């Protein structure tokens, strides 16, 4: 399987793709990349606190919700 570093540029070339989420499995951290409207530039935001929330298709979602039901507790980064 190719690494995220190799895949990300390929994903960003898909014209209809507006948002990319990278959900880490080893720790509670999500990176959200959003295409800037009318541009070929991306804005990246990182979330690592359980109360952090971001929008997916206009709907708010928190880290706590994303990691609910996983084996480990949602812990902020050290």
Secondary structure, DSSP 8 states (H G I E B T S, - for coil): ---HHHHHHHHHT-TT--EEEEE-SSSS-EEEEEE-TTSS-EEEEEE-STT-EEEETTEEEEHHHHTTT-SS------
